[in-house]
Amino acid sequence: MNLKKDLCVLDIESTGVNPSKDRIVQIAIIKHFADGRPTEEKMKLINPTIPISPEASRVNGITDEINLREISISNARTTQT
């Protein structure tokens, strides 16, 4: 990839496709550097506190069992890491 500036890509996975009822289960950021440095990736799983639909799990590979141990988004807002 030939970049003139660094580029960050944000990827969000959710429990489904309805923004009024579904919730975030994963946030990922991938940073590509214009100077050719290796790409950096950061990812955080989030407990949505509602079931992940089978359809969403088939797309993103994230299941309820994977996210049960993760912090919820409401608690993540008040927790510093």
C-alpha positions as CSV (number, residue, x, y, z in Angstrom):
1,M,0.0,0.0,0.0
2,N,1.5,3.4,-1.0
3,L,0.3,6.0,1.6
4,K,1.1,9.7,1.8
5,K,-0.2,9.8,5.4
6,D,-0.7,7.2,8.1
7,L,-4.1,5.5,7.9
8,C,-6.2,4.1,10.7
9,V,-9.1,1.6,10.0
10,L,-11.8,1.1,12.6
11,D,-13.7,-2.2,12.7
12,I,-16.7,-2.8,14.9
13,E,-18.5,-6.1,15.4
14,S,-21.9,-6.4,17.0
15,T,-24.6,-8.8,18.2
16,G,-26.6,-8.2,14.9
17,V,-27.4,-5.5,12.4
18,N,-30.2,-3.5,14.2
19,P,-28.6,-0.4,15.7
20,S,-31.6,0.3,17.9
21,K,-31.3,-3.1,19.8
22,D,-27.9,-4.7,19.0
23,R,-24.7,-4.0,20.8
24,I,-21.0,-3.8,20.2
25,V,-19.0,-7.1,20.9
26,Q,-15.6,-6.1,19.5
27,I,-13.7,-2.9,18.5
28,A,-10.5,-3.1,16.5
29,I,-8.2,-0.5,15.1
30,I,-5.5,-1.1,12.5
31,K,-2.9,1.5,11.8
32,H,-1.0,1.5,8.5
33,F,2.1,3.7,8.4
34,A,3.1,5.8,5.4
35,D,6.8,5.3,6.2
36,G,6.5,1.5,5.8
37,R,6.7,0.6,9.5
38,P,4.9,-2.7,10.4
39,T,1.1,-2.3,10.8
40,E,-0.2,-2.0,14.4
41,E,-3.4,-3.7,15.5
42,K,-5.4,-3.2,18.7
43,M,-8.5,-5.2,19.5
44,K,-10.8,-5.3,22.5
45,L,-13.7,-7.8,23.1
46,I,-16.7,-6.3,24.9
47,N,-19.4,-8.2,26.8
48,P,-22.6,-6.9,25.2
49,T,-24.7,-8.2,28.1
50,I,-27.2,-9.6,25.6
51,P,-27.0,-12.8,23.5
52,I,-25.0,-12.7,20.3
53,S,-27.2,-13.8,17.4
54,P,-26.2,-17.0,15.6
55,E,-26.1,-15.0,12.4
56,A,-23.6,-12.5,13.8
57,S,-21.5,-15.3,15.3
58,R,-21.3,-16.9,11.8
59,V,-20.0,-13.6,10.4
60,N,-17.6,-12.5,13.1
61,G,-16.7,-15.7,14.8
62,I,-17.5,-14.3,18.2
63,T,-19.8,-16.3,20.5
64,D,-21.4,-15.6,23.9
65,E,-18.9,-18.0,25.5
66,I,-16.0,-16.0,24.3
67,N,-17.4,-12.7,25.6
68,L,-18.7,-13.8,29.0
69,R,-15.4,-12.9,30.7
70,E,-15.1,-9.5,29.1
71,I,-16.0,-6.1,30.5
72,S,-19.3,-4.5,29.4
73,I,-19.3,-1.3,27.4
74,S,-20.9,0.6,30.3
75,N,-18.1,-0.5,32.7
76,A,-15.4,0.1,30.1
77,R,-16.3,3.8,30.1
78,T,-15.4,4.1,33.7
79,T,-12.4,1.8,33.7
80,Q,-8.9,3.0,32.7
81,T,-6.4,0.5,31.2
